[in-house]
């Protein structure tokens, strides 16, 4: 999870300020590796499901979960 610092809204835009985190997305990581093992997938899924559970406990949903939106650090 990335820290959300501020949200600014105007008539046309919503600007969201997040913590700067270095890393790459899951899609890029999978494409770059020749072998993405079941253990690799299990590790990512375990972390992802933990985050989703945390969000749901806070009544937050993420409506666009896909490998390109999962940041690996």
mmCIF file of the N, C-alpha and C atoms, coordinates in Angstrom:
data_MODEL
# 
_entry.id   MODEL 
# 
loop_
_atom_site.group_PDB 
_atom_site.id 
_atom_site.type_symbol 
_atom_site.label_atom_id 
_atom_site.label_alt_id 
_atom_site.label_comp_id 
_atom_site.label_asym_id 
_atom_site.label_entity_id 
_atom_site.label_seq_id 
_atom_site.pdbx_PDB_ins_code 
_atom_site.Cartn_x 
_atom_site.Cartn_y 
_atom_site.Cartn_z 
_atom_site.occupancy 
_atom_site.B_iso_or_equiv 
_atom_site.pdbx_formal_charge 
_atom_site.auth_seq_id 
_atom_site.auth_comp_id 
_atom_site.auth_asym_id 
_atom_site.auth_atom_id 
_atom_site.pdbx_PDB_model_num 
ATOM 1   N N  . UNK A 1 1  ? 0.841   -1.173  0.000   1.00 0.00 ? 1  UNK A N  1 
ATOM 2   C CA . UNK A 1 1  ? 0.000   0.000   0.000   1.00 0.00 ? 1  UNK A CA 1 
ATOM 3   C C  . UNK A 1 1  ? 0.886   1.236   0.000   1.00 0.00 ? 1  UNK A C  1 
ATOM 4   N N  . UNK A 1 2  ? 0.443   2.240   -0.676  1.00 0.00 ? 2  UNK A N  1 
ATOM 5   C CA . UNK A 1 2  ? 1.178   3.493   -0.781  1.00 0.00 ? 2  UNK A CA 1 
ATOM 6   C C  . UNK A 1 2  ? 0.437   4.548   0.020   1.00 0.00 ? 2  UNK A C  1 
ATOM 7   N N  . UNK A 1 3  ? 1.186   5.396   0.696   1.00 0.00 ? 3  UNK A N  1 
ATOM 8   C CA . UNK A 1 3  ? 0.606   6.456   1.517   1.00 0.00 ? 3  UNK A CA 1 
ATOM 9   C C  . UNK A 1 3  ? -0.045  7.525   0.645   1.00 0.00 ? 3  UNK A C  1 
ATOM 10  N N  . UNK A 1 4  ? -1.287  7.843   0.937   1.00 0.00 ? 4  UNK A N  1 
ATOM 11  C CA . UNK A 1 4  ? -1.997  8.941   0.285   1.00 0.00 ? 4  UNK A CA 1 
ATOM 12  C C  . UNK A 1 4  ? -1.801  10.182  1.146   1.00 0.00 ? 4  UNK A C  1 
ATOM 13  N N  . UNK A 1 5  ? -1.257  11.250  0.554   1.00 0.00 ? 5  UNK A N  1 
ATOM 14  C CA . UNK A 1 5  ? -0.993  12.466  1.311   1.00 0.00 ? 5  UNK A CA 1 
ATOM 15  C C  . UNK A 1 5  ? -2.088  13.519  1.178   1.00 0.00 ? 5  UNK A C  1 
ATOM 16  N N  . UNK A 1 6  ? -2.573  13.736  -0.030  1.00 0.00 ? 6  UNK A N  1 
ATOM 17  C CA . UNK A 1 6  ? -3.509  14.838  -0.227  1.00 0.00 ? 6  UNK A CA 1 
ATOM 18  C C  . UNK A 1 6  ? -4.341  14.606  -1.482  1.00 0.00 ? 6  UNK A C  1 
ATOM 19  N N  . UNK A 1 7  ? -5.535  15.150  -1.499  1.00 0.00 ? 7  UNK A N  1 
ATOM 20  C CA . UNK A 1 7  ? -6.401  15.129  -2.672  1.00 0.00 ? 7  UNK A CA 1 
ATOM 21  C C  . UNK A 1 7  ? -6.888  16.547  -2.906  1.00 0.00 ? 7  UNK A C  1 
ATOM 22  N N  . UNK A 1 8  ? -6.673  17.041  -4.121  1.00 0.00 ? 8  UNK A N  1 
ATOM 23  C CA . UNK A 1 8  ? -7.125  18.367  -4.517  1.00 0.00 ? 8  UNK A CA 1 
ATOM 24  C C  . UNK A 1 8  ? -8.148  18.206  -5.634  1.00 0.00 ? 8  UNK A C  1 
ATOM 25  N N  . UNK A 1 9  ? -9.302  18.843  -5.483  1.00 0.00 ? 9  UNK A N  1 
ATOM 26  C CA . UNK A 1 9  ? -10.338 18.742  -6.502  1.00 0.00 ? 9  UNK A CA 1 
ATOM 27  C C  . UNK A 1 9  ? -10.640 20.111  -7.094  1.00 0.00 ? 9  UNK A C  1 
ATOM 28  N N  . UNK A 1 10 ? -10.810 20.125  -8.406  1.00 0.00 ? 10 UNK A N  1 
ATOM 29  C CA . UNK A 1 10 ? -11.282 21.318  -9.095  1.00 0.00 ? 10 UNK A CA 1 
ATOM 30  C C  . UNK A 1 10 ? -12.534 20.921  -9.876  1.00 0.00 ? 10 UNK A C  1 
ATOM 31  N N  . UNK A 1 11 ? -13.059 21.850  -10.650 1.00 0.00 ? 11 UNK A N  1 
ATOM 32  C CA . UNK A 1 11 ? -14.258 21.542  -11.433 1.00 0.00 ? 11 UNK A CA 1 
ATOM 33  C C  . UNK A 1 11 ? -14.004 20.445  -12.458 1.00 0.00 ? 11 UNK A C  1 
ATOM 34  N N  . UNK A 1 12 ? -12.776 20.362  -12.974 1.00 0.00 ? 12 UNK A N  1 
ATOM 35  C CA . UNK A 1 12 ? -12.474 19.418  -14.048 1.00 0.00 ? 12 UNK A CA 1 
ATOM 36  C C  . UNK A 1 12 ? -11.581 18.249  -13.639 1.00 0.00 ? 12 UNK A C  1 
ATOM 37  N N  . UNK A 1 13 ? -10.816 18.409  -12.574 1.00 0.00 ? 13 UNK A N  1 
ATOM 38  C CA . UNK A 1 13 ? -9.790  17.403  -12.263 1.00 0.00 ? 13 UNK A CA 1 
ATOM 39  C C  . UNK A 1 13 ? -9.791  17.034  -10.787 1.00 0.00 ? 13 UNK A C  1 
ATOM 40  N N  . UNK A 1 14 ? -9.255  15.864  -10.534 1.00 0.00 ? 14 UNK A N  1 
ATOM 41  C CA . UNK A 1 14 ? -8.928  15.444  -9.174  1.00 0.00 ? 14 UNK A CA 1 
ATOM 42  C C  . UNK A 1 14 ? -7.441  15.131  -9.182  1.00 0.00 ? 14 UNK A C  1 
ATOM 43  N N  . UNK A 1 15 ? -6.671  15.823  -8.339  1.00 0.00 ? 15 UNK A N  1 
ATOM 44  C CA . UNK A 1 15 ? -5.229  15.598  -8.229  1.00 0.00 ? 15 UNK A CA 1 
ATOM 45  C C  . UNK A 1 15 ? -4.977  14.843  -6.937  1.00 0.00 ? 15 UNK A C  1 
ATOM 46  N N  . UNK A 1 16 ? -4.271  13.729  -7.059  1.00 0.00 ? 16 UNK A N  1 
ATOM 47  C CA . UNK A 1 16 ? -4.001  12.868  -5.919  1.00 0.00 ? 16 UNK A CA 1 
ATOM 48  C C  . UNK A 1 16 ? -2.491  12.836  -5.695  1.00 0.00 ? 16 UNK A C  1 
ATOM 49  N N  . UNK A 1 17 ? -2.067  13.119  -4.458  1.00 0.00 ? 17 UNK A N  1 
ATOM 50  C CA . UNK A 1 17 ? -0.643  13.147  -4.119  1.00 0.00 ? 17 UNK A CA 1 
ATOM 51  C C  . UNK A 1 17 ? -0.333  11.918  -3.268  1.00 0.00 ? 17 UNK A C  1 
ATOM 52  N N  . UNK A 1 18 ? 0.509   11.046  -3.832  1.00 0.00 ? 18 UNK A N  1 
ATOM 53  C CA . UNK A 1 18 ? 0.905   9.815   -3.158  1.00 0.00 ? 18 UNK A CA 1 
ATOM 54  C C  . UNK A 1 18 ? 2.377   9.865   -2.769  1.00 0.00 ? 18 UNK A C  1 
ATOM 55  N N  . UNK A 1 19 ? 2.736   8.978   -1.881  1.00 0.00 ? 19 UNK A N  1 
ATOM 56  C CA . UNK A 1 19 ? 4.131   8.739   -1.523  1.00 0.00 ? 19 UNK A CA 1 
ATOM 57  C C  . UNK A 1 19 ? 4.883   8.278   -2.779  1.00 0.00 ? 19 UNK A C  1 
ATOM 58  N N  . UNK A 1 20 ? 6.118   8.763   -2.956  1.00 0.00 ? 20 UNK A N  1 
ATOM 59  C CA . UNK A 1 20 ? 6.954   8.311   -4.077  1.00 0.00 ? 20 UNK A CA 1 
ATOM 60  C C  . UNK A 1 20 ? 7.599   6.984   -3.700  1.00 0.00 ? 20 UNK A C  1 
ATOM 61  N N  . UNK A 1 21 ? 7.378   5.980   -4.516  1.00 0.00 ? 21 UNK A N  1 
ATOM 62  C CA . UNK A 1 21 ? 7.920   4.646   -4.260  1.00 0.00 ? 21 UNK A CA 1 
ATOM 63  C C  . UNK A 1 21 ? 8.612   4.160   -5.522  1.00 0.00 ? 21 UNK A C  1 
ATOM 64  N N  . UNK A 1 22 ? 9.834   3.664   -5.373  1.00 0.00 ? 22 UNK A N  1 
ATOM 65  C CA . UNK A 1 22 ? 10.548  3.092   -6.508  1.00 0.00 ? 22 UNK A CA 1 
ATOM 66  C C  . UNK A 1 22 ? 10.174  1.620   -6.638  1.00 0.00 ? 22 UNK A C  1 
ATOM 67  N N  . UNK A 1 23 ? 9.990   1.190   -7.848  1.00 0.00 ? 23 UNK A N  1 
ATOM 68  C CA . UNK A 1 23 ? 9.641   -0.199  -8.095  1.00 0.00 ? 23 UNK A CA 1 
ATOM 69  C C  . UNK A 1 23 ? 9.127   -0.342  -9.507  1.00 0.00 ? 23 UNK A C  1 
ATOM 70  N N  . UNK A 1 24 ? 8.536   -1.469  -9.777  1.00 0.00 ? 24 UNK A N  1 
ATOM 71  C CA . UNK A 1 24 ? 7.960   -1.734  -11.088 1.00 0.00 ? 24 UNK A CA 1 
ATOM 72  C C  . UNK A 1 24 ? 6.634   -2.448  -10.894 1.00 0.00 ? 24 UNK A C  1 
ATOM 73  N N  . UNK A 1 25 ? 5.827   -2.449  -11.927 1.00 0.00 ? 25 UNK A N  1 
ATOM 74  C CA . UNK A 1 25 ? 4.536   -3.104  -11.793 1.00 0.00 ? 25 UNK A CA 1 
ATOM 75  C C  . UNK A 1 25 ? 4.669   -4.609  -12.049 1.00 0.00 ? 25 UNK A C  1 
ATOM 76  N N  . UNK A 1 26 ? 3.679   -5.346  -11.622 1.00 0.00 ? 26 UNK A N  1 
ATOM 77  C CA . UNK A 1 26 ? 3.700   -6.806  -11.730 1.00 0.00 ? 26 UNK A CA 1 
ATOM 78  C C  . UNK A 1 26 ? 3.755   -7.257  -13.183 1.00 0.00 ? 26 UNK A C  1 
ATOM 79  N N  . UNK A 1 27 ? 3.028   -6.605  -14.065 1.00 0.00 ? 27 UNK A N  1 
ATOM 80  C CA . UNK A 1 27 ? 3.013   -6.988  -15.473 1.00 0.00 ? 27 UNK A CA 1 
ATOM 81  C C  . UNK A 1 27 ? 4.408   -6.910  -16.076 1.00 0.00 ? 27 UNK A C  1 
ATOM 82  N N  . UNK A 1 28 ? 5.117   -5.812  -15.839 1.00 0.00 ? 28 UNK A N  1 
ATOM 83  C CA . UNK A 1 28 ? 6.477   -5.629  -16.356 1.00 0.00 ? 28 UNK A CA 1 
ATOM 84  C C  . UNK A 1 28 ? 7.419   -6.681  -15.771 1.00 0.00 ? 28 UNK A C  1 
ATOM 85  N N  . UNK A 1 29 ? 7.263   -6.968  -14.501 1.00 0.00 ? 29 UNK A N  1 
ATOM 86  C CA . UNK A 1 29 ? 8.108   -7.966  -13.843 1.00 0.00 ? 29 UNK A CA 1 
ATOM 87  C C  . UNK A 1 29 ? 7.904   -9.347  -14.458 1.00 0.00 ? 29 UNK A C  1 
ATOM 88  N N  . UNK A 1 30 ? 6.672   -9.725  -14.676 1.00 0.00 ? 30 UNK A N  1 
ATOM 89  C CA . UNK A 1 30 ? 6.386   -11.042 -15.257 1.00 0.00 ? 30 UNK A CA 1 
ATOM 90  C C  . UNK A 1 30 ? 6.946   -11.138 -16.671 1.00 0.00 ? 30 UNK A C  1 
ATOM 91  N N  . UNK A 1 31 ? 6.762   -10.089 -17.468 1.00 0.00 ? 31 UNK A N  1 
ATOM 92  C CA . UNK A 1 31 ? 7.265   -10.106 -18.844 1.00 0.00 ? 31 UNK A CA 1 
ATOM 93  C C  . UNK A 1 31 ? 8.794   -10.172 -18.897 1.00 0.00 ? 31 UNK A C  1 
ATOM 94  N N  . UNK A 1 32 ? 9.464   -9.549  -17.922 1.00 0.00 ? 32 UNK A N  1 
ATOM 95  C CA . UNK A 1 32 ? 10.931  -9.495  -17.922 1.00 0.00 ? 32 UNK A CA 1 
ATOM 96  C C  . UNK A 1 32 ? 11.558  -10.827 -17.506 1.00 0.00 ? 32 UNK A C  1 
ATOM 97  N N  . UNK A 1 33 ? 10.825  -11.637 -16.758 1.00 0.00 ? 33 UNK A N  1 
ATOM 98  C CA . UNK A 1 33 ? 11.370  -12.914 -16.294 1.00 0.00 ? 33 UNK A CA 1 
ATOM 99  C C  . UNK A 1 33 ? 11.059  -14.009 -17.307 1.00 0.00 ? 33 UNK A C  1 
ATOM 100 N N  . UNK A 1 34 ? 12.026  -14.890 -17.491 1.00 0.00 ? 34 UNK A N  1 
ATOM 101 C CA . UNK A 1 34 ? 11.785  -16.031 -18.375 1.00 0.00 ? 34 UNK A CA 1 
ATOM 102 C C  . UNK A 1 34 ? 10.911  -17.076 -17.695 1.00 0.00 ? 34 UNK A C  1 
ATOM 103 N N  . UNK A 1 35 ? 11.052  -17.198 -16.388 1.00 0.00 ? 35 UNK A N  1 
ATOM 104 C CA . UNK A 1 35 ? 10.271  -18.175 -15.629 1.00 0.00 ? 35 UNK A CA 1 
ATOM 105 C C  . UNK A 1 35 ? 9.642   -17.473 -14.436 1.00 0.00 ? 35 UNK A C  1 
ATOM 106 N N  . UNK A 1 36 ? 8.338   -17.436 -14.411 1.00 0.00 ? 36 UNK A N  1 
ATOM 107 C CA . UNK A 1 36 ? 7.609   -16.895 -13.255 1.00 0.00 ? 36 UNK A CA 1 
ATOM 108 C C  . UNK A 1 36 ? 6.975   -18.101 -12.580 1.00 0.00 ? 36 UNK A C  1 
ATOM 109 N N  . UNK A 1 37 ? 7.516   -18.456 -11.432 1.00 0.00 ? 37 UNK A N  1 
ATOM 110 C CA . UNK A 1 37 ? 7.145   -19.716 -10.793 1.00 0.00 ? 37 UNK A CA 1 
ATOM 111 C C  . UNK A 1 37 ? 5.820   -19.612 -10.039 1.00 0.00 ? 37 UNK A C  1 
ATOM 112 N N  . UNK A 1 38 ? 5.294   -20.761 -9.708  1.00 0.00 ? 38 UNK A N  1 
ATOM 113 C CA . UNK A 1 38 ? 4.096   -20.818 -8.888  1.00 0.00 ? 38 UNK A CA 1 
ATOM 114 C C  . UNK A 1 38 ? 4.366   -20.203 -7.522  1.00 0.00 ? 38 UNK A C  1 
ATOM 115 N N  . UNK A 1 39 ? 5.570   -20.376 -7.017  1.00 0.00 ? 39 UNK A N  1 
ATOM 116 C CA . UNK A 1 39 ? 5.932   -19.776 -5.719  1.00 0.00 ? 39 UNK A CA 1 
ATOM 117 C C  . UNK A 1 39 ? 5.931   -18.251 -5.827  1.00 0.00 ? 39 UNK A C  1 
ATOM 118 N N  . UNK A 1 40 ? 6.442   -17.707 -6.936  1.00 0.00 ? 40 UNK A N  1 
ATOM 119 C CA . UNK A 1 40 ? 6.400   -16.253 -7.159  1.00 0.00 ? 40 UNK A CA 1 
ATOM 120 C C  . UNK A 1 40 ? 4.954   -15.763 -7.150  1.00 0.00 ? 40 UNK A C  1 
ATOM 121 N N  . UNK A 1 41 ? 4.095   -16.458 -7.881  1.00 0.00 ? 41 UNK A N  1 
ATOM 122 C CA . UNK A 1 41 ? 2.688   -16.078 -7.960  1.00 0.00 ? 41 UNK A CA 1 
ATOM 123 C C  . UNK A 1 41 ? 2.017   -16.174 -6.593  1.00 0.00 ? 41 UNK A C  1 
ATOM 124 N N  . UNK A 1 42 ? 2.348   -17.217 -5.842  1.00 0.00 ? 42 UNK A N  1 
ATOM 125 C CA . UNK A 1 42 ? 1.762   -17.394 -4.517  1.00 0.00 ? 42 UNK A CA 1 
ATOM 126 C C  . UNK A 1 42 ? 2.152   -16.242 -3.590  1.00 0.00 ? 42 UNK A C  1 
ATOM 127 N N  . UNK A 1 43 ? 3.398   -15.827 -3.646  1.00 0.00 ? 43 UNK A N  1 
ATOM 128 C CA . UNK A 1 43 ? 3.880   -14.741 -2.798  1.00 0.00 ? 43 UNK A CA 1 
ATOM 129 C C  . UNK A 1 43 ? 3.141   -13.439 -3.109  1.00 0.00 ? 43 UNK A C  1 
ATOM 130 N N  . UNK A 1 44 ? 3.009   -13.145 -4.400  1.00 0.00 ? 44 UNK A N  1 
ATOM 131 C CA . UNK A 1 44 ? 2.309   -11.915 -4.805  1.00 0.00 ? 44 UNK A CA 1 
ATOM 132 C C  . UNK A 1 44 ? 0.836   -11.991 -4.427  1.00 0.00 ? 44 UNK A C  1 
ATOM 133 N N  . UNK A 1 45 ? 0.195   -13.107 -4.695  1.00 0.00 ? 45 UNK A N  1 
ATOM 134 C CA . UNK A 1 45 ? -1.234  -13.243 -4.405  1.00 0.00 ? 45 UNK A CA 1 
ATOM 135 C C  . UNK A 1 45 ? -1.521  -13.162 -2.903  1.00 0.00 ? 45 UNK A C  1 
ATOM 136 N N  . UNK A 1 46 ? -0.657  -13.739 -2.099  1.00 0.00 ? 46 UNK A N  1 
ATOM 137 C CA . UNK A 1 46 ? -0.851  -13.679 -0.647  1.00 0.00 ? 46 UNK A CA 1 
ATOM 138 C C  . UNK A 1 46 ? -0.814  -12.226 -0.175  1.00 0.00 ? 46 UNK A C  1 
ATOM 139 N N  . UNK A 1 47 ? 0.157   -11.464 -0.652  1.00 0.00 ? 47 UNK A N  1 
ATOM 140 C CA . UNK A 1 47 ? 0.252   -10.050 -0.277  1.00 0.00 ? 47 UNK A CA 1 
ATOM 141 C C  . UNK A 1 47 ? -0.939  -9.265  -0.823  1.00 0.00 ? 47 UNK A C  1 
ATOM 142 N N  . UNK A 1 48 ? -1.304  -9.519  -2.073  1.00 0.00 ? 48 UNK A N  1 
ATOM 143 C CA . UNK A 1 48 ? -2.407  -8.803  -2.701  1.00 0.00 ? 48 UNK A CA 1 
ATOM 144 C C  . UNK A 1 48 ? -3.727  -9.067  -1.983  1.00 0.00 ? 48 UNK A C  1 
ATOM 145 N N  . UNK A 1 49 ? -3.986  -10.319 -1.652  1.00 0.00 ? 49 UNK A N  1 
ATOM 146 C CA . UNK A 1 49 ? -5.229  -10.642 -0.955  1.00 0.00 ? 49 UNK A CA 1 
ATOM 147 C C  . UNK A 1 49 ? -5.258  -10.042 0.448   1.00 0.00 ? 49 UNK A C  1 
ATOM 148 N N  . UNK A 1 50 ? -4.102  -9.927  1.080   1.00 0.00 ? 50 UNK A N  1 
ATOM 149 C CA . UNK A 1 50 ? -4.033  -9.257  2.382   1.00 0.00 ? 50 UNK A CA 1 
ATOM 150 C C  . UNK A 1 50 ? -4.388  -7.785  2.270   1.00 0.00 ? 50 UNK A C  1 
ATOM 151 N N  . UNK A 1 51 ? -3.890  -7.139  1.233   1.00 0.00 ? 51 UNK A N  1 
ATOM 152 C CA . UNK A 1 51 ? -4.189  -5.721  1.009   1.00 0.00 ? 51 UNK A CA 1 
ATOM 153 C C  . UNK A 1 51 ? -5.673  -5.535  0.682   1.00 0.00 ? 51 UNK A C  1 
ATOM 154 N N  . UNK A 1 52 ? -6.212  -6.390  -0.175  1.00 0.00 ? 52 UNK A N  1 
ATOM 155 C CA . UNK A 1 52 ? -7.632  -6.294  -0.522  1.00 0.00 ? 52 UNK A CA 1 
ATOM 156 C C  . UNK A 1 52 ? -8.501  -6.496  0.719   1.00 0.00 ? 52 UNK A C  1 
ATOM 157 N N  . UNK A 1 53 ? -8.143  -7.449  1.546   1.00 0.00 ? 53 UNK A N  1 
ATOM 158 C CA . UNK A 1 53 ? -8.877  -7.675  2.792   1.00 0.00 ? 53 UNK A CA 1 
ATOM 159 C C  . UNK A 1 53 ? -8.834  -6.437  3.681   1.00 0.00 ? 53 UNK A C  1 
ATOM 160 N N  . UNK A 1 54 ? -7.663  -5.829  3.808   1.00 0.00 ? 54 UNK A N  1 
ATOM 161 C CA . UNK A 1 54 ? -7.520  -4.608  4.610   1.00 0.00 ? 54 UNK A CA 1 
ATOM 162 C C  . UNK A 1 54 ? -8.426  -3.506  4.058   1.00 0.00 ? 54 UNK A C  1 
ATOM 163 N N  . UNK A 1 55 ? -8.409  -3.324  2.732   1.00 0.00 ? 55 UNK A N  1 
ATOM 164 C CA . UNK A 1 55 ? -9.270  -2.313  2.116   1.00 0.00 ? 55 UNK A CA 1 
ATOM 165 C C  . UNK A 1 55 ? -10.744 -2.591  2.420   1.00 0.00 ? 55 UNK A C  1 
ATOM 166 N N  . UNK A 1 56 ? -11.161 -3.836  2.276   1.00 0.00 ? 56 UNK A N  1 
ATOM 167 C CA . UNK A 1 56 ? -12.562 -4.172  2.504   1.00 0.00 ? 56 UNK A CA 1 
ATOM 168 C C  . UNK A 1 56 ? -12.962 -3.937  3.954   1.00 0.00 ? 56 UNK A C  1 
ATOM 169 N N  . UNK A 1 57 ? -12.058 -4.186  4.885   1.00 0.00 ? 57 UNK A N  1 
ATOM 170 C CA . UNK A 1 57 ? -12.345 -3.900  6.292   1.00 0.00 ? 57 UNK A CA 1 
ATOM 171 C C  . UNK A 1 57 ? -12.578 -2.411  6.512   1.00 0.00 ? 57 UNK A C  1 
ATOM 172 N N  . UNK A 1 58 ? -11.967 -1.572  5.690   1.00 0.00 ? 58 UNK A N  1 
ATOM 173 C CA . UNK A 1 58 ? -12.115 -0.110  5.777   1.00 0.00 ? 58 UNK A CA 1 
ATOM 174 C C  . UNK A 1 58 ? -13.206 0.407   4.837   1.00 0.00 ? 58 UNK A C  1 
ATOM 175 N N  . UNK A 1 59 ? -13.978 -0.504  4.263   1.00 0.00 ? 59 UNK A N  1 
ATOM 176 C CA . UNK A 1 59 ? -15.035 -0.168  3.301   1.00 0.00 ? 59 UNK A CA 1 
ATOM 177 C C  . UNK A 1 59 ? -14.506 0.583   2.085   1.00 0.00 ? 59 UNK A C  1 
ATOM 178 N N  . UNK A 1 60 ? -13.343 0.157   1.604   1.00 0.00 ? 60 UNK A N  1 
ATOM 179 C CA . UNK A 1 60 ? -12.724 0.726   0.406   1.00 0.00 ? 60 UNK A CA 1 
ATOM 180 C C  . UNK A 1 60 ? -12.666 -0.377  -0.647  1.00 0.00 ? 60 UNK A C  1 
ATOM 181 N N  . UNK A 1 61 ? -13.013 -0.029  -1.875  1.00 0.00 ? 61 UNK A N  1 
ATOM 182 C CA . UNK A 1 61 ? -12.884 -0.990  -2.965  1.00 0.00 ? 61 UNK A CA 1 
ATOM 183 C C  . UNK A 1 61 ? -11.926 -0.433  -4.010  1.00 0.00 ? 61 UNK A C  1 
ATOM 184 N N  . UNK A 1 62 ? -11.291 -1.320  -4.720  1.00 0.00 ? 62 UNK A N  1 
ATOM 185 C CA . UNK A 1 62 ? -10.425 -0.950  -5.849  1.00 0.00 ? 62 UNK A CA 1 
ATOM 186 C C  . UNK A 1 62 ? -11.078 -1.566  -7.073  1.00 0.00 ? 62 UNK A C  1 
ATOM 187 N N  . UNK A 1 63 ? -11.473 -0.726  -8.013  1.00 0.00 ? 63 UNK A N  1 
ATOM 188 C CA . UNK A 1 63 ? -12.257 -1.219  -9.140  1.00 0.00 ? 63 UNK A CA 1 
ATOM 189 C C  . UNK A 1 63 ? -11.424 -1.505  -10.377 1.00 0.00 ? 63 UNK A C  1 
ATOM 190 N N  . UNK A 1 64 ? -10.111 -1.519  -10.227 1.00 0.00 ? 64 UNK A N  1 
ATOM 191 C CA . UNK A 1 64 ? -9.266  -1.768  -11.408 1.00 0.00 ? 64 UNK A CA 1 
ATOM 192 C C  . UNK A 1 64 ? -8.028  -2.564  -11.018 1.00 0.00 ? 64 UNK A C  1 
ATOM 193 N N  . UNK A 1 65 ? -8.227  -3.719  -10.406 1.00 0.00 ? 65 UNK A N  1 
ATOM 194 C CA . UNK A 1 65 ? -7.097  -4.562  -10.013 1.00 0.00 ? 65 UNK A CA 1 
ATOM 195 C C  . UNK A 1 65 ? -6.637  -5.336  -11.241 1.00 0.00 ? 65 UNK A C  1 
ATOM 196 N N  . UNK A 1 66 ? -5.407  -5.100  -11.630 1.00 0.00 ? 66 UNK A N  1 
ATOM 197 C CA . UNK A 1 66 ? -4.778  -5.787  -12.753 1.00 0.00 ? 66 UNK A CA 1 
ATOM 198 C C  . UNK A 1 66 ? -3.277  -5.713  -12.566 1.00 0.00 ? 66 UNK A C  1 
ATOM 199 N N  . UNK A 1 67 ? -2.506  -6.569  -13.227 1.00 0.00 ? 67 UNK A N  1 
ATOM 200 C CA . UNK A 1 67 ? -1.059  -6.596  -13.011 1.00 0.00 ? 67 UNK A CA 1 
ATOM 201 C C  . UNK A 1 67 ? -0.373  -5.226  -13.217 1.00 0.00 ? 67 UNK A C  1 
ATOM 202 N N  . UNK A 1 68 ? -0.878  -4.422  -14.133 1.00 0.00 ? 68 UNK A N  1 
ATOM 203 C CA . UNK A 1 68 ? -0.274  -3.109  -14.375 1.00 0.00 ? 68 UNK A CA 1 
ATOM 204 C C  . UNK A 1 68 ? -0.474  -2.158  -13.200 1.00 0.00 ? 68 UNK A C  1 
ATOM 205 N N  . UNK A 1 69 ? -1.430  -2.433  -12.317 1.00 0.00 ? 69 UNK A N  1 
ATOM 206 C CA . UNK A 1 69 ? -1.712  -1.563  -11.173 1.00 0.00 ? 69 UNK A CA 1 
ATOM 207 C C  . UNK A 1 69 ? -1.187  -2.116  -9.857  1.00 0.00 ? 69 UNK A C  1 
ATOM 208 N N  . UNK A 1 70 ? -0.396  -3.172  -9.919  1.00 0.00 ? 70 UNK A N  1 
ATOM 209 C CA . UNK A 1 70 ? 0.186   -3.755  -8.704  1.00 0.00 ? 70 UNK A CA 1 
ATOM 210 C C  . UNK A 1 70 ? 1.672   -3.405  -8.694  1.00 0.00 ? 70 UNK A C  1 
ATOM 211 N N  . UNK A 1 71 ? 2.057   -2.561  -7.749  1.00 0.00 ? 71 UNK A N  1 
ATOM 212 C CA . UNK A 1 71 ? 3.446   -2.106  -7.655  1.00 0.00 ? 71 UNK A CA 1 
ATOM 213 C C  . UNK A 1 71 ? 4.263   -3.056  -6.798  1.00 0.00 ? 71 UNK A C  1 
ATOM 214 N N  . UNK A 1 72 ? 5.393   -3.496  -7.321  1.00 0.00 ? 72 UNK A N  1 
ATOM 215 C CA . UNK A 1 72 ? 6.326   -4.341  -6.578  1.00 0.00 ? 72 UNK A CA 1 
ATOM 216 C C  . UNK A 1 72 ? 7.542   -3.492  -6.239  1.00 0.00 ? 72 UNK A C  1 
ATOM 217 N N  . UNK A 1 73 ? 7.938   -3.508  -4.990  1.00 0.00 ? 73 UNK A N  1 
ATOM 218 C CA . UNK A 1 73 ? 9.109   -2.721  -4.574  1.00 0.00 ? 73 UNK A CA 1 
ATOM 219 C C  . UNK A 1 73 ? 10.241  -3.626  -4.169  1.00 0.00 ? 73 UNK A C  1 
# 
